Amino acid sequence: MPARRPLLWFLTLLIVGGCGALGAVSDASAPLDAYTLSPLPLSAKPAGGSHHLVVEMPSSPGEVATDRILIKPTALQAQYLPDGGWTDPAPALVQTLLVTSLQNVGGFRLVGRVGAGLTPDYTLVTELQQFQAETSATSPIPVTIRIGVQMTLIRETDREIVSTRRFSASQSVASDATILVIGGFETAMQSVLKDAVAWIRAQGG
């Protein structure tokens, strides 16, 4: 009988450890509050245009290509807000914001995504390089929101690059409270959208 005690003790540890692991999985799968960002507002009289523009899905690093809200305590570390996420993965969210903003402001005959069935005059290729909140390794506040995108406009008639430009914006917020972090993303994204849409219209509208 005594010889069986180590086995019973080991099984007890497995059961207790298993309960903890199941609890962690349950917490990880709990639904998060979902957040989105605003496109540029609809113009009273959107400018007309004669060209068709396709906005491709942005490429991005793996840490950004998620619907979780990225927080980086250091340049080599990726964490995510525990109680909130985006309504779509960040690249899809940015694509929607670009398409809707261009439609709202005008300057093109048609703005859409790949797969619309029409041959475009121009294609916008975007790399979403930064879409994150940053904190210090020694202090969680203040929090700096950073958004950085590299955009290339391609003319489809000859597949020539019309122009390439990087757009970036940052915004500081007082704490890592989710609602403040989202507000920082909103402010920074509005700045990027305003500059990027003006550039795209000037190049290909």
Backbone bond lengths (Angstrom), bond angles and torsions (degrees), N, CA, C in turn:
res aa  C-N    CA-C-N  psi(-1)  N-CA   C-N-CA  omega(-1)  CA-C   N-CA-C  phi
1 M - - - 1.468 - - 1.522 112.00 -
2 P 1.366 119.12 -46.92 1.470 119.18 179.61 1.517 112.66 -59.35
3 A 1.360 116.99 -30.67 1.470 119.12 -177.22 1.515 111.88 -66.54
4 R 1.320 117.80 -20.37 1.457 120.73 -178.23 1.521 112.45 -84.77
5 R 1.349 118.17 -11.16 1.460 120.47 -175.61 1.533 113.65 -63.24
6 P 1.346 119.69 -42.79 1.473 118.39 177.47 1.519 112.78 -58.31
7 L 1.358 116.46 -38.60 1.460 119.47 179.13 1.516 110.90 -65.88
8 L 1.329 116.62 -44.02 1.468 120.04 178.61 1.522 110.85 -62.46
9 W 1.330 116.51 -40.61 1.471 120.35 179.23 1.527 110.80 -64.04
10 F 1.356 116.71 -40.09 1.462 121.18 178.79 1.529 110.90 -64.81
11 L 1.346 116.24 -42.57 1.462 119.68 178.32 1.521 111.02 -63.98
12 T 1.329 116.78 -37.87 1.468 120.54 177.95 1.523 110.66 -62.14
13 L 1.341 117.05 -42.05 1.467 120.77 178.03 1.518 111.04 -62.96
14 L 1.336 117.41 -40.38 1.459 120.78 178.80 1.517 111.31 -62.19
15 I 1.340 115.85 -42.65 1.470 119.68 -178.68 1.517 110.47 -65.17
16 V 1.341 116.86 -45.69 1.472 120.52 179.71 1.513 110.50 -63.64
17 G 1.358 116.51 -45.22 1.467 120.08 178.24 1.495 111.73 -61.95
18 G 1.343 116.51 -38.95 1.452 120.26 178.79 1.503 112.16 -62.79
19 C 1.312 117.99 -39.38 1.469 121.23 178.40 1.519 110.33 -61.71
20 G 1.377 116.47 -41.02 1.453 119.17 178.94 1.509 112.05 -64.56
21 A 1.339 116.27 -41.69 1.465 120.16 179.84 1.516 111.20 -64.47
22 L 1.339 116.57 -41.46 1.457 119.64 178.72 1.519 111.04 -63.37
23 G 1.323 115.59 -37.55 1.463 118.98 178.12 1.507 111.55 -64.10
24 A 1.351 117.01 -38.94 1.462 120.80 179.37 1.511 110.81 -66.50
25 V 1.345 116.97 -41.69 1.458 120.52 178.33 1.518 110.34 -62.67
26 S 1.319 115.90 -40.30 1.463 120.05 179.66 1.524 110.92 -62.82
27 D 1.355 115.53 -42.64 1.461 118.74 179.24 1.521 110.83 -64.46
28 A 1.339 117.08 -40.65 1.463 120.98 -177.96 1.519 111.85 -65.81
29 S 1.331 116.66 -28.69 1.460 119.60 -177.58 1.520 112.87 -92.49
30 A 1.328 117.05 -0.02 1.464 119.99 179.66 1.526 109.48 -63.78
31 P 1.340 117.80 140.19 1.464 120.05 -179.30 1.523 111.71 -63.84
32 L 1.332 116.49 140.83 1.462 122.44 179.15 1.523 109.85 -103.07
33 D 1.322 116.29 153.28 1.458 119.75 169.74 1.525 108.18 -62.83
34 A 1.318 116.96 137.49 1.467 121.55 -176.76 1.522 110.00 -106.61
35 Y 1.333 115.69 136.98 1.457 121.50 -177.26 1.534 109.59 -127.13
36 T 1.329 115.43 153.36 1.456 121.64 174.89 1.520 108.33 -134.88
37 L 1.323 117.10 177.79 1.457 122.94 178.98 1.516 109.03 -125.21
38 S 1.338 116.03 164.35 1.462 121.20 -173.69 1.524 111.44 -96.33
39 P 1.348 117.54 139.38 1.469 120.36 169.46 1.524 109.50 -75.95
40 L 1.327 116.79 173.32 1.457 119.85 172.19 1.530 108.90 -61.72
41 P 1.323 117.60 144.77 1.464 119.80 -175.54 1.527 112.53 -66.73
42 L 1.311 115.22 157.01 1.461 122.10 178.89 1.526 110.01 -68.41
43 S 1.336 116.35 126.96 1.464 120.81 177.43 1.524 110.09 -71.17
44 A 1.332 116.17 148.64 1.464 120.00 177.56 1.522 110.48 -59.14
45 K 1.337 115.94 -39.39 1.462 121.57 176.72 1.523 108.21 -135.19
46 P 1.354 117.67 86.67 1.471 119.33 179.73 1.523 111.32 -55.73
47 A 1.326 115.86 135.25 1.462 120.43 -179.60 1.518 110.94 -63.84
48 G 1.335 116.43 141.60 1.457 121.09 177.28 1.517 111.14 -80.82
49 G 1.306 117.43 171.71 1.456 121.93 179.04 1.509 110.08 -164.92
50 S 1.322 116.00 172.23 1.462 120.60 -176.86 1.517 113.38 -118.65
51 H 1.336 117.59 -0.85 1.453 120.61 -174.71 1.528 111.87 -110.87
52 H 1.339 114.29 154.20 1.459 122.41 177.15 1.522 108.22 -105.28
53 L 1.330 116.05 126.15 1.462 122.30 -179.00 1.527 109.91 -116.01
54 V 1.341 116.20 132.91 1.460 121.97 172.26 1.528 108.64 -108.36
55 V 1.320 116.10 131.17 1.465 122.48 177.04 1.528 107.33 -104.58
56 E 1.326 116.84 108.92 1.458 120.15 -179.11 1.530 110.86 -73.93
57 M 1.331 115.34 159.84 1.463 120.15 173.53 1.522 109.30 -61.64
58 P 1.332 119.13 125.68 1.466 120.39 178.76 1.527 111.83 -61.54
59 S 1.322 115.74 144.51 1.459 121.12 168.11 1.530 107.69 -85.39
60 S 1.328 116.40 161.75 1.466 119.36 -178.61 1.518 110.07 -165.11
61 P 1.343 117.76 161.18 1.464 120.07 172.73 1.526 109.99 -65.96
62 G 1.322 116.30 159.96 1.459 120.75 -178.05 1.514 113.84 -58.77
63 E 1.335 117.07 -36.36 1.465 119.45 -177.89 1.525 112.32 -67.21
64 V 1.341 116.84 -22.11 1.465 121.77 179.99 1.525 111.58 -93.50
65 A 1.317 117.05 -27.17 1.466 121.83 -173.26 1.521 111.61 -78.71
66 T 1.322 116.62 61.65 1.455 123.13 -176.46 1.515 108.91 -151.83
67 D 1.341 115.70 163.12 1.463 119.03 174.67 1.526 111.90 -90.79
68 R 1.326 116.79 6.03 1.470 120.64 174.15 1.525 109.61 -85.11
69 I 1.320 116.88 151.63 1.466 122.81 -178.52 1.523 108.51 -89.42
70 L 1.315 115.66 111.32 1.468 122.71 -171.72 1.518 111.44 -75.83
71 I 1.345 115.00 132.77 1.466 122.59 172.39 1.521 107.82 -126.90
72 K 1.346 116.41 130.64 1.458 120.93 -178.56 1.532 110.23 -117.85
73 P 1.348 117.53 106.95 1.467 120.18 175.74 1.525 111.51 -70.56
74 T 1.344 116.72 -29.13 1.462 122.93 175.73 1.517 107.68 -140.50
75 A 1.312 115.91 168.90 1.472 120.01 -178.59 1.519 112.05 -63.88
76 L 1.352 117.52 -23.54 1.462 121.45 -175.20 1.521 113.04 -106.26
77 Q 1.319 117.68 9.88 1.464 120.79 -176.07 1.515 110.55 -126.43
78 A 1.327 116.67 135.28 1.469 121.99 178.71 1.519 109.58 -121.66
79 Q 1.336 116.17 124.42 1.455 122.96 173.54 1.525 107.87 -128.06
80 Y 1.327 117.21 173.54 1.461 121.26 -177.98 1.519 110.29 -138.62
81 L 1.322 115.46 146.04 1.461 119.80 177.72 1.525 109.58 -56.63
82 P 1.334 118.18 134.05 1.463 120.00 -175.11 1.518 114.65 -79.34
83 D 1.334 117.61 -17.62 1.474 118.59 -171.04 1.530 113.50 -123.40
84 G 1.321 117.85 17.40 1.463 119.21 -179.96 1.509 111.75 -160.86
85 G 1.333 116.28 154.81 1.459 121.49 177.33 1.514 109.96 -150.21
86 W 1.329 116.33 174.74 1.457 121.18 177.55 1.525 110.37 -84.36
87 T 1.307 116.73 156.45 1.466 120.63 177.43 1.531 111.74 -68.22
88 D 1.330 117.19 -24.95 1.464 123.74 177.02 1.526 107.89 -138.67
89 P 1.325 118.12 161.11 1.463 118.53 170.40 1.529 110.37 -53.97
90 A 1.318 116.72 145.78 1.465 121.04 -173.25 1.529 114.12 -51.36
91 P 1.346 120.96 -43.46 1.475 119.10 178.56 1.529 112.70 -60.83
92 A 1.332 117.56 -41.54 1.468 120.46 179.07 1.521 110.86 -67.58
93 L 1.330 116.72 -36.71 1.463 120.47 178.06 1.526 110.49 -63.30
94 V 1.335 117.22 -44.73 1.462 121.13 -179.29 1.531 110.33 -67.29
95 Q 1.325 118.03 -38.53 1.466 120.12 176.59 1.533 110.30 -59.49
96 T 1.313 117.68 -45.78 1.470 121.50 179.09 1.513 111.19 -61.68
97 L 1.327 116.91 -41.83 1.467 120.44 179.99 1.528 111.21 -63.81
98 L 1.334 117.17 -40.35 1.463 120.88 178.64 1.527 111.31 -66.65
99 V 1.337 116.66 -47.50 1.462 120.24 -179.29 1.519 110.83 -60.78
100 T 1.322 117.11 -48.94 1.467 120.65 -177.15 1.524 111.40 -66.61
101 S 1.325 117.17 -39.98 1.471 120.32 179.24 1.522 110.87 -62.97
102 L 1.342 117.29 -43.80 1.463 120.77 178.71 1.523 111.23 -65.34
103 Q 1.316 116.96 -37.93 1.464 120.07 176.83 1.524 110.46 -66.21
104 N 1.333 117.18 -40.38 1.463 121.02 -177.74 1.519 112.99 -68.63
105 V 1.332 116.36 -37.24 1.466 120.76 -177.68 1.523 110.91 -83.73
106 G 1.340 116.99 -34.71 1.454 120.43 179.79 1.517 112.42 87.84
107 G 1.320 115.27 -177.73 1.454 121.47 -178.76 1.512 112.76 115.74
108 F 1.346 116.67 -11.54 1.457 122.20 177.04 1.527 109.34 -127.45
109 R 1.318 115.23 151.52 1.465 119.41 176.45 1.521 110.49 -67.50
110 L 1.348 115.72 -38.11 1.459 120.98 -179.26 1.518 108.75 -151.55
111 V 1.315 115.91 136.56 1.465 122.34 174.30 1.516 107.40 -126.05
112 G 1.323 116.54 126.40 1.457 119.31 -179.07 1.502 111.85 -152.61
113 R 1.344 115.46 -165.95 1.453 122.89 -179.06 1.524 109.29 -111.82
114 V 1.307 115.95 167.29 1.470 120.63 175.68 1.521 108.53 -59.87
115 G 1.326 116.56 138.00 1.452 120.12 179.57 1.505 113.84 101.79
116 A 1.349 117.40 4.92 1.463 119.95 179.94 1.518 112.04 -74.73
117 G 1.345 117.87 -12.55 1.461 121.07 176.36 1.510 114.42 90.91
118 L 1.325 117.51 1.82 1.460 121.33 -179.86 1.526 109.49 -116.72
119 T 1.324 116.41 148.12 1.460 121.03 176.86 1.525 108.54 -82.09
120 P 1.334 118.03 119.21 1.464 119.88 -176.69 1.523 112.33 -79.98
121 D 1.319 115.01 161.26 1.468 120.67 170.56 1.532 110.41 -81.95
122 Y 1.327 115.46 -35.49 1.467 121.43 -179.24 1.530 109.29 -136.16
123 T 1.336 115.28 150.42 1.461 122.36 173.19 1.523 108.29 -125.20
124 L 1.330 115.40 132.23 1.466 120.94 177.47 1.525 108.40 -100.52
125 V 1.333 115.53 118.14 1.463 122.02 177.67 1.527 107.43 -104.86
126 T 1.322 116.26 126.81 1.466 121.21 -174.04 1.514 110.73 -126.81
127 E 1.319 116.02 136.15 1.468 121.89 170.78 1.523 107.95 -112.65
128 L 1.316 115.85 116.72 1.465 121.60 178.33 1.521 107.49 -85.31
129 Q 1.324 116.94 98.31 1.454 121.84 -172.58 1.523 112.78 -87.35
130 Q 1.317 116.97 -35.15 1.466 121.66 179.16 1.528 109.11 -136.24
131 F 1.319 115.53 133.67 1.463 121.26 175.54 1.516 105.97 -158.31
132 Q 1.326 115.45 73.95 1.459 120.18 -165.46 1.518 112.85 -152.73
133 A 1.326 113.72 162.43 1.458 121.96 167.27 1.531 106.96 -103.09
134 E 1.324 116.87 144.56 1.456 120.85 -179.67 1.519 110.06 -125.33
135 T 1.330 115.64 136.41 1.463 121.68 174.82 1.520 108.68 -125.34
136 S 1.324 114.85 169.21 1.458 119.49 175.60 1.524 109.47 -84.36
137 A 1.316 116.76 150.46 1.461 120.76 177.83 1.522 111.24 -65.78
138 T 1.334 117.03 -20.77 1.459 120.47 -177.70 1.522 113.23 -103.04
139 S 1.348 117.60 -14.59 1.460 119.87 -178.89 1.526 109.99 -151.61
140 P 1.357 116.59 135.05 1.470 118.97 -179.48 1.520 114.18 -77.65
141 I 1.332 117.88 -7.15 1.460 120.48 -179.72 1.520 109.58 -133.24
142 P 1.345 117.74 150.44 1.472 126.02 -5.38 1.532 110.78 -72.37
143 V 1.321 115.75 169.57 1.457 122.81 178.19 1.522 108.51 -109.01
144 T 1.312 117.45 133.97 1.458 122.00 178.31 1.525 109.68 -111.06
145 I 1.309 116.46 124.36 1.455 121.91 176.05 1.524 108.25 -90.20
146 R 1.338 116.99 131.90 1.463 120.81 178.76 1.527 109.96 -128.37
147 I 1.333 115.57 128.48 1.456 121.82 174.31 1.525 107.32 -125.99
148 G 1.313 115.98 129.25 1.460 120.63 178.36 1.516 110.50 -140.33
149 V 1.330 117.26 128.43 1.470 121.96 -179.73 1.524 109.79 -134.11
150 Q 1.316 115.19 138.74 1.466 122.35 173.71 1.519 107.41 -104.99
151 M 1.324 117.20 124.40 1.462 120.99 -176.39 1.524 110.64 -119.61
152 T 1.333 114.99 138.89 1.456 122.13 176.72 1.518 108.34 -130.20
153 L 1.324 116.69 125.97 1.458 121.81 178.28 1.528 108.71 -101.37
154 I 1.337 116.35 123.98 1.464 122.48 -176.39 1.526 109.58 -113.15
155 R 1.328 116.59 130.74 1.463 121.96 174.52 1.524 108.24 -85.21
156 E 1.337 116.84 122.91 1.462 120.64 -170.69 1.530 113.45 -78.28
157 T 1.318 118.83 -21.55 1.467 119.89 -178.39 1.518 112.48 -62.46
158 D 1.341 116.51 -34.52 1.463 120.18 179.17 1.530 112.89 -131.20
159 R 1.342 117.01 7.42 1.461 123.54 179.82 1.519 112.16 56.44
160 E 1.315 115.88 34.87 1.458 121.56 177.36 1.528 109.85 -93.01
161 I 1.335 115.11 145.70 1.464 120.30 175.21 1.526 108.53 -78.27
162 V 1.321 116.34 120.50 1.466 121.29 179.07 1.520 109.62 -76.88
163 S 1.338 115.95 -47.58 1.458 119.97 -178.31 1.523 109.49 -167.85
164 T 1.324 115.92 154.65 1.463 122.60 175.88 1.521 108.48 -132.24
165 R 1.339 115.13 138.45 1.460 118.50 -179.86 1.526 110.25 -154.58
166 R 1.326 115.90 148.27 1.466 121.41 176.52 1.520 109.27 -104.42
167 F 1.322 115.45 137.36 1.464 122.16 177.13 1.519 108.59 -121.19
168 S 1.331 115.96 137.21 1.461 119.10 -179.91 1.520 109.67 -147.71
169 A 1.323 114.45 157.28 1.463 121.03 176.74 1.518 108.21 -156.44
170 S 1.320 116.29 151.58 1.460 121.12 175.87 1.520 109.03 -136.33
171 Q 1.317 115.23 155.02 1.461 120.94 -179.06 1.520 108.57 -150.16
172 S 1.327 116.79 128.81 1.463 121.23 178.04 1.522 110.43 -92.51
173 V 1.330 115.82 141.45 1.466 121.58 174.98 1.518 108.20 -128.25
174 A 1.331 116.18 158.36 1.464 121.38 -168.34 1.520 114.30 -76.59
175 S 1.334 118.49 -21.21 1.460 120.20 -178.76 1.519 109.50 -154.71
176 D 1.349 114.56 174.94 1.464 119.61 178.79 1.525 112.12 -91.83
177 A 1.336 118.06 17.46 1.462 120.91 173.33 1.524 108.85 -59.08
178 T 1.317 116.90 134.48 1.460 121.23 -172.05 1.519 112.43 -54.75
179 I 1.319 117.97 -45.70 1.460 120.73 -175.78 1.525 111.15 -64.47
180 L 1.338 117.71 -33.20 1.467 120.62 177.35 1.527 110.74 -73.32
181 V 1.322 116.96 -38.77 1.462 120.87 177.33 1.524 110.22 -61.84
182 I 1.329 116.77 -43.80 1.471 120.46 178.71 1.527 110.14 -63.23
183 G 1.326 117.18 -40.39 1.466 120.46 176.75 1.517 112.09 -60.63
184 G 1.335 116.39 -37.08 1.460 120.14 176.82 1.510 112.15 -66.76
185 F 1.332 116.87 -41.10 1.463 120.55 175.12 1.525 110.74 -61.28
186 E 1.326 117.03 -41.58 1.471 120.86 -179.32 1.525 110.99 -60.76
187 T 1.331 117.18 -46.15 1.468 120.90 -179.16 1.521 111.14 -64.39
188 A 1.337 116.82 -45.98 1.465 120.28 -179.53 1.530 111.61 -65.74
189 M 1.335 117.23 -39.45 1.464 120.46 -178.66 1.517 111.04 -67.99
190 Q 1.322 118.06 -37.37 1.460 120.55 177.58 1.523 110.74 -61.49
191 S 1.326 117.21 -39.25 1.463 121.12 178.50 1.528 110.68 -64.73
192 V 1.331 116.94 -45.01 1.467 120.80 179.10 1.525 110.81 -63.43
193 L 1.332 116.83 -45.83 1.467 120.43 -179.16 1.527 111.79 -61.48
194 K 1.324 116.77 -42.92 1.467 120.44 -178.86 1.527 110.84 -59.86
195 D 1.333 116.87 -48.13 1.468 120.52 -178.68 1.533 111.29 -69.72
196 A 1.326 116.43 -42.33 1.461 119.73 -176.62 1.527 111.90 -67.14
197 V 1.324 117.78 -43.94 1.463 120.55 -178.98 1.521 110.18 -64.36
198 A 1.331 118.03 -40.91 1.460 120.51 178.11 1.526 110.51 -61.73
199 W 1.331 117.51 -40.64 1.470 121.58 179.42 1.528 111.01 -67.24
200 I 1.345 117.10 -45.47 1.468 120.77 -179.21 1.534 110.47 -60.90
201 R 1.313 117.28 -43.86 1.474 120.83 179.80 1.526 110.77 -63.79
202 A 1.326 116.66 -39.63 1.467 119.59 -179.17 1.530 111.43 -66.97
203 Q 1.345 116.52 -33.13 1.463 120.08 -176.94 1.523 112.63 -80.76
204 G 1.334 116.75 -40.65 1.456 118.22 -170.32 1.503 116.78 -131.40
205 G 1.330 117.36 4.23 1.460 118.51 -176.39 1.527 112.82 -77.63
